Structure formats: C-alpha cells, structure tokens
Amino acid sequence: MIKKKRIIPIIIFMLEALLRRLPQNHPKRSDIVDELSRRWAGYRGEQSLDYYVESLLDGGKYVVFHDLRLPLAAEKCFQIDTLIISLSFFVILEGKNILGELFFDPNQLERILDDKVDIFPNPILQAENQQYFLSALLEKHSIPQVPNPSFVVITNPNSIIKPNPHYPAVSQKVIRPAAIRTNLEMVSHKFRNPILDKKDIQKITRLLLKLHTPDRPNVMERFQIRENELLRGMYCHACSRLSVERKGHSWVCNICSGEEKHGLINALIDYILLVDSKTTNGKFRDFVGIPSVHVASKILKSLNLTYKGDRRHRVYELNLNDLRKLRDLDE
C-alpha cells in the first residue's frame, strides 16, 4: 500500500517559472537550464525505482512512502527517497540517476564521464545516515526499534558500477532497480520475526505523514537573481509571448490575437513560485502588468482569496494548489 506518492518536486516548477521570467540573454539561464535538466533526470530515475517497488505491493505486506522529508534538530530535515515498512523491518532506498563509470570508496563517489572526473558525496553513507536519523526519530516517539537496512539504487541504465574489493558495502548495498525485489526478499528472510503489529504500523503512518515537511527552496536566492530582473506580464499559451492585454472583458494576445483564459492565474502561480505567497494590489499590478487599480482589485476579489487588512493595506494570501485547481476547473 502506498501511503505517500511521489510527485514532481516543486523546485522543477520553480526553475521552469524562472526560465519563463528571465530574458533570453540573461547570464544565469544556462546554469538554470542545467539544474532543471538534472532535476528532471533525478525525478525520472526515481520513477523507474517506483515501478519496481510498486510491483511488490499486491500482497499487502508492505507500506510505502515516497519522498519523505522529516525533521531533525535545529530546524533541519533529512530526506528519504523511498521508505518501505513491514511488521519485521524497514528498508530505505536512496535513488541515484548518475551517468558514467561509478567508483565508490568510504568517503566519496567518483564518476568518470567523457574523460572528466567528478566527485559526489557517498550515497551509501547518505542512506546509512538516514537509517540513523529515522531510528532516532521513531525512538523519540516511543516506536519500537526495528532493523532498517538501506540500499543505493542506481537508476541510470547506462552507468557502470565499478567494484571495490576494499569496500564491501558496494557489492552489498549498491543495486539496480530490477534487484529491489530479490534484495527485499533477502531482508525479509533475515528478519522474519514480527516486532510491530498493525496498530504500530498505523501509528507510524500517521506520524510520518504528520511530520513530513515539504521542501520550499528559494531559486531566486540560489541563483542570486533579483526580483526586478524578472519579466512582467501575462504569457499567451499559444505563442508563448508576454503579450496578453485586456481588451473589453477578455484577455487577448497582441501577437497572435488568441484569447487567453488562464494568463492571470498562470502569472500568479509564477509569482508564488518565485516571489512570495502574499501579494498586494500594487505588487500584483506590477508583476502582471495591469495599470488599473480598479481592474486589479476586481480580479483579486473574483479569485476569492483570503486577505488581511483594509482596502488600502490589504494583503492577499496566495495558495498554489488552490490556484491550480481553479485553473484546471476552467479547462
């Protein structure tokens, strides 16, 4: 049973919004494109992992959580790509979509690709740290301790895992997606005796879902881009130009003359992803490119947004999921 599904990470939507809102000649565009490509590759690799995990669920023996982000001390979090829990054991899967020849040693992962050497943190250690953090978290909440081995799943089919006879963890813990089933069977055979009962599983499920803390990265800060560098206006979905203006009671593209139904909501979604989850009439007008205070006020009112303050100092709360639902209802 899947208790938490994997969804497209919000940073992908943020990076896509940032590319939409930056001039073509902006010096940071290539860095953002590279980062977006890596993020999509990572997500697709995790999806290939999910296929093999979900093929194990018919018997109702396992409960699965994808993309858990759980609290540590001092407002920090640790993330688990996939957690599989049963009455006898937990298994942590750390997915890595890395192309090239991969050589693991106790301190790092070395990747050779096109005669270039890149160094990454050792994902075996990452997964083992997750084991420790998860055990500590569950102990804090009076959950019985169970074995929780971990595996690193190399999801890129074209990568080559180089053996290291001096580091046996590589052959024991680094696997391909197709090997998830056999390794889970070995773990199940090793840890046969139930430690938990169904009530414990229900308690753990409620706890993990409650403690899950969605990531909210700041891509503007990461790439050192100021708000005044962003392009203003509404995009036309037909020609992908920032050329939509109000004509009568409609929003029409000045380039292709197409009517744009969702330009306002899409612009607000970009605003949430890049700027803030709160806005004012003035900030809304500036970002979307509406000169009229009256028109902007009518639009914001029509969206039924939560707000605080009187008319002159009103601050509107923007909710990403609510705006997406509103847009999708009008498809």
C-alpha positions as CSV (number, residue, x, y, z in Angstrom):
1,M,0.0,0.0,0.0
2,I,1.4,3.4,-1.0
3,K,0.7,5.9,1.8
4,K,2.7,8.8,0.2
5,K,3.0,9.1,-3.5
6,R,5.9,10.7,-5.4
7,I,5.1,13.9,-7.1
8,I,7.1,16.3,-9.3
9,P,9.3,18.3,-6.9
10,I,8.3,21.9,-6.5
11,I,11.8,23.0,-7.5
12,I,11.2,21.8,-11.0
13,F,8.2,24.1,-11.3
14,M,10.2,26.9,-9.8
15,L,13.0,26.5,-12.3
16,E,10.6,26.4,-15.2
17,A,8.9,29.6,-13.9
18,L,12.3,31.2,-13.6
19,L,13.2,30.4,-17.2
20,R,9.9,31.8,-18.3
21,R,10.5,35.0,-16.5
22,L,14.1,35.7,-17.4
23,P,15.3,37.4,-20.6
24,Q,16.9,35.0,-23.2
25,N,20.3,36.7,-22.8
26,H,20.3,36.5,-19.0
27,P,23.8,35.3,-17.8
28,K,22.3,32.7,-15.4
29,R,20.0,31.0,-18.0
30,S,22.4,28.2,-18.9
31,D,23.0,27.4,-15.2
32,I,19.3,27.2,-14.6
33,V,18.7,25.0,-17.7
34,D,21.5,22.6,-16.5
35,E,19.9,22.5,-13.0
36,L,16.5,21.8,-14.4
37,S,17.8,19.0,-16.6
38,R,19.5,17.4,-13.6
39,R,16.3,17.7,-11.6
40,W,14.1,16.1,-14.3
41,A,16.7,13.3,-14.7
42,G,16.6,12.7,-11.0
43,Y,12.9,12.6,-10.8
44,R,12.6,10.2,-13.8
45,G,15.2,8.0,-12.2
46,E,13.1,7.8,-9.0
47,Q,10.0,7.0,-11.1
48,S,11.9,3.9,-12.6
49,L,12.6,2.9,-9.0
50,D,8.9,3.3,-8.1
51,Y,7.9,0.9,-10.8
52,Y,9.8,-2.0,-9.2
53,V,8.7,-1.0,-5.7
54,E,5.1,-0.9,-6.6
55,S,5.2,-4.3,-8.2
56,L,5.8,-5.8,-4.7
57,L,2.6,-4.4,-3.2
58,D,-0.1,-6.9,-4.2
59,G,0.1,-9.0,-1.1
60,G,-0.4,-6.1,1.3
61,K,2.8,-7.0,3.2
62,Y,4.4,-3.6,2.8
63,V,3.6,0.1,3.3
64,V,5.5,2.5,1.1
65,F,6.3,6.2,1.5
66,H,8.0,8.2,-1.3
67,D,9.8,11.5,-0.9
68,L,9.6,11.8,2.9
69,R,11.3,14.9,4.4
70,L,11.4,14.6,8.2
71,P,12.6,16.9,10.9
72,L,16.0,16.9,12.6
73,A,17.1,19.2,15.4
74,A,17.7,23.0,14.8
75,E,15.1,23.3,12.0
76,K,16.9,20.9,9.7
77,C,15.4,18.0,7.8
78,F,16.5,14.7,6.3
79,Q,15.0,13.2,3.2
80,I,14.2,9.6,2.3
81,D,13.6,8.8,-1.4
82,T,11.6,5.6,-0.6
83,L,10.8,4.0,2.7
84,I,9.3,0.5,2.8
85,I,7.9,-0.6,6.2
86,S,6.6,-4.0,7.4
87,L,5.9,-5.7,10.7
88,S,9.5,-7.0,10.9
89,F,11.8,-4.4,9.3
90,F,12.0,-1.2,7.3
91,V,14.0,-0.6,4.1
92,I,15.4,2.7,2.9
93,L,16.0,3.1,-0.8
94,E,18.2,6.0,-2.0
95,G,17.9,6.5,-5.7
96,K,20.7,8.0,-7.8
97,N,20.5,8.7,-11.5
98,I,24.2,9.3,-12.3
99,L,25.6,8.5,-15.8
100,G,29.2,7.3,-16.2
101,E,31.7,4.9,-14.5
102,L,31.0,5.0,-10.8
103,F,33.6,4.1,-8.2
104,F,32.6,4.1,-4.5
105,D,35.1,4.5,-1.7
106,P,34.2,5.1,2.0
107,N,34.4,8.8,1.7
108,Q,33.0,9.7,-1.7
109,L,31.6,8.6,-5.1
110,E,33.9,9.2,-8.1
111,R,32.3,9.5,-11.5
112,I,34.2,9.3,-14.8
113,L,32.4,10.6,-17.8
114,D,33.9,11.8,-21.1
115,D,37.4,11.6,-19.5
116,K,36.3,14.0,-16.8
117,V,36.3,13.1,-13.1
118,D,33.5,14.4,-10.8
119,I,33.3,13.8,-7.1
120,F,30.0,13.4,-5.2
121,P,29.1,12.6,-1.6
122,N,29.0,8.9,-0.9
123,P,25.3,7.8,-1.2
124,I,25.9,4.7,0.8
125,L,26.8,7.0,3.8
126,Q,23.8,9.2,2.9
127,A,21.5,6.2,3.2
128,E,23.1,5.0,6.4
129,N,22.7,8.5,7.9
130,Q,19.0,8.2,7.0
131,Q,18.8,4.9,8.9
132,Y,20.3,6.6,12.0
133,F,18.1,9.6,11.8
134,L,14.9,7.6,11.2
135,S,15.7,5.3,14.2
136,A,16.3,8.3,16.4
137,L,13.1,9.9,15.3
138,L,10.9,6.8,15.9
139,E,12.6,6.2,19.3
140,K,11.7,9.8,20.3
141,H,8.1,9.0,19.6
142,S,8.2,5.7,21.5
143,I,8.1,3.5,18.4
144,P,9.7,0.0,18.9
145,Q,13.1,-0.2,17.1
146,V,13.2,-2.5,14.1
147,P,16.0,-3.3,11.7
148,N,16.1,-0.7,8.9
149,P,18.8,-1.6,6.3
150,S,19.3,0.6,3.3
151,F,20.3,0.3,-0.4
152,V,21.5,2.7,-3.0
153,V,19.6,2.2,-6.3
154,I,21.5,3.3,-9.4
155,T,18.6,4.1,-11.8
156,N,20.6,5.2,-14.9
157,P,20.8,2.0,-17.1
158,N,23.9,3.3,-18.9
159,S,26.0,3.8,-15.7
160,I,28.8,1.3,-14.8
161,I,29.2,0.4,-11.2
162,K,32.9,-0.4,-10.6
163,P,33.8,-3.0,-8.0
164,N,35.9,-2.0,-4.9
165,P,37.2,-5.1,-3.1
166,H,38.4,-2.8,-0.2
167,Y,34.9,-1.5,0.3
168,P,32.4,-4.5,0.6
169,A,29.4,-2.2,1.2
170,V,29.4,-1.5,-2.6
171,S,28.6,-5.1,-3.5
172,Q,26.2,-5.4,-0.6
173,K,24.3,-2.2,-0.8
174,V,24.5,-0.7,-4.4
175,I,21.9,-2.3,-6.6
176,R,19.9,-1.8,-9.8
177,P,16.1,-1.2,-9.8
178,A,15.4,-4.7,-11.0
179,A,17.3,-6.1,-8.0
180,I,15.0,-4.4,-5.4
181,R,12.7,-7.5,-5.2
182,T,15.4,-10.0,-4.6
183,N,17.1,-7.8,-2.0
184,L,13.8,-7.2,-0.3
185,E,13.3,-11.0,-0.2
186,M,16.7,-11.5,1.4
187,V,15.9,-8.9,4.0
188,S,12.6,-10.5,4.7
189,H,14.2,-13.9,5.1
190,K,16.8,-12.4,7.5
191,F,14.3,-10.6,9.7
192,R,11.4,-12.9,9.9
193,N,10.0,-12.3,13.4
194,P,7.4,-9.5,13.7
195,I,8.3,-6.7,16.0
196,L,5.4,-4.4,15.3
197,D,1.7,-5.0,15.0
198,K,-0.9,-3.4,12.7
199,K,-1.6,-0.7,15.3
200,D,2.1,0.2,15.3
201,I,2.1,0.5,11.5
202,Q,-1.0,2.8,11.7
203,K,0.7,4.9,14.3
204,I,3.9,5.2,12.3
205,T,2.0,6.1,9.2
206,R,0.1,8.9,10.9
207,L,3.4,10.1,12.5
208,L,5.4,10.2,9.2
209,L,2.6,11.9,7.3
210,K,2.2,14.5,10.1
211,L,5.9,15.2,10.4
212,H,6.6,15.3,6.6
213,T,7.8,18.8,5.8
214,P,7.6,19.8,2.1
215,D,10.7,21.5,0.8
216,R,10.4,25.1,-0.1
217,P,13.7,26.1,-1.8
218,N,14.4,29.7,-2.9
219,V,15.6,29.6,-6.5
220,M,15.9,33.3,-6.7
221,E,18.4,33.3,-3.8
222,R,20.2,30.2,-5.1
223,F,20.9,31.8,-8.5
224,Q,21.3,35.3,-7.0
225,I,18.6,36.8,-9.1
226,R,16.8,40.0,-8.0
227,E,13.0,40.4,-8.4
228,N,13.5,43.4,-10.7
229,E,15.3,41.1,-13.2
230,L,12.1,39.1,-13.8
231,L,9.9,39.8,-16.9
232,R,6.5,41.2,-16.2
233,G,3.2,40.5,-17.9
234,M,1.0,37.5,-18.9
235,Y,2.0,34.7,-21.2
236,C,0.0,33.6,-24.2
237,H,-0.3,29.8,-24.1
238,A,-0.5,29.7,-28.0
239,C,2.6,31.7,-28.9
240,S,4.5,31.8,-25.6
241,R,4.9,35.5,-25.6
242,L,4.4,38.0,-22.8
243,S,1.9,39.9,-24.9
244,V,-1.5,39.5,-23.3
245,E,-3.6,42.6,-22.6
246,R,-7.1,43.3,-21.6
247,K,-9.5,44.1,-24.5
248,G,-13.0,44.7,-23.4
249,H,-13.9,41.9,-21.0
250,S,-11.3,39.5,-22.4
251,W,-7.6,39.0,-22.3
252,V,-6.1,38.8,-25.8
253,C,-2.6,38.3,-27.2
254,N,-1.3,41.2,-29.2
255,I,0.9,38.9,-31.3
256,C,-1.4,36.1,-32.4
257,S,-4.8,37.6,-31.4
258,G,-5.6,34.4,-29.4
259,E,-7.8,34.7,-26.3
260,E,-6.0,33.8,-23.1
261,K,-8.2,32.2,-20.4
262,H,-5.6,31.4,-17.8
263,G,-2.9,34.1,-18.2
264,L,-3.8,35.8,-14.9
265,I,-3.8,32.6,-12.8
266,N,-0.6,31.4,-14.5
267,A,1.1,34.7,-13.8
268,L,0.0,34.4,-10.1
269,I,1.4,30.9,-10.0
270,D,4.7,32.2,-11.3
271,Y,4.6,34.9,-8.6
272,I,4.1,32.3,-5.8
273,L,6.9,30.1,-7.2
274,L,9.4,32.9,-7.5
275,V,8.5,35.9,-5.3
276,D,6.0,35.3,-2.4
277,S,2.9,33.6,-1.2
278,K,1.4,37.0,-0.3
279,T,0.7,40.0,-2.6
280,T,-0.9,43.4,-2.6
281,N,-2.9,45.2,-5.3
282,G,0.3,47.2,-6.2
283,K,2.6,44.2,-6.4
284,F,0.0,42.2,-8.4
285,R,-0.4,45.0,-10.9
286,D,3.4,45.4,-11.2
287,F,4.1,41.7,-11.8
288,V,1.1,41.0,-14.1
289,G,1.3,44.4,-16.0
290,I,-2.2,45.8,-15.2
291,P,-2.2,49.6,-14.9
292,S,-5.6,50.0,-13.4
293,V,-6.0,49.7,-9.6
294,H,-9.8,49.2,-10.1
295,V,-9.3,46.3,-12.6
296,A,-6.7,44.6,-10.4
297,S,-9.0,44.9,-7.3
298,K,-11.9,43.3,-9.2
299,I,-9.6,40.5,-10.4
300,L,-8.3,39.7,-6.9
301,K,-11.8,39.8,-5.5
302,S,-13.1,37.4,-8.1
303,L,-10.5,34.8,-7.1
304,N,-11.9,34.6,-3.6
305,L,-8.5,34.9,-2.0
306,T,-8.0,35.1,1.8
307,Y,-6.8,38.5,2.8
308,K,-5.9,40.7,5.8
309,G,-6.2,44.5,6.2
310,D,-8.5,47.2,4.8
311,R,-8.6,48.2,1.2
312,R,-5.5,50.4,1.1
313,H,-3.4,48.0,3.1
314,R,-4.9,44.7,2.0
315,V,-2.6,41.7,1.8
316,Y,-3.8,38.7,-0.2
317,E,-2.8,35.1,0.7
318,L,-1.9,33.0,-2.4
319,N,-2.2,29.2,-2.3
320,L,-0.5,27.3,-5.1
321,N,-2.8,24.3,-5.0
322,D,-6.0,26.4,-4.9
323,L,-4.9,28.4,-8.0
324,R,-4.0,25.2,-9.9
325,K,-7.4,23.8,-9.1
326,L,-9.1,27.0,-10.2
327,R,-7.3,26.9,-13.5
328,D,-7.9,23.2,-14.1
329,L,-11.7,23.6,-13.4
330,D,-11.9,26.1,-16.2
331,E,-10.2,23.8,-18.8
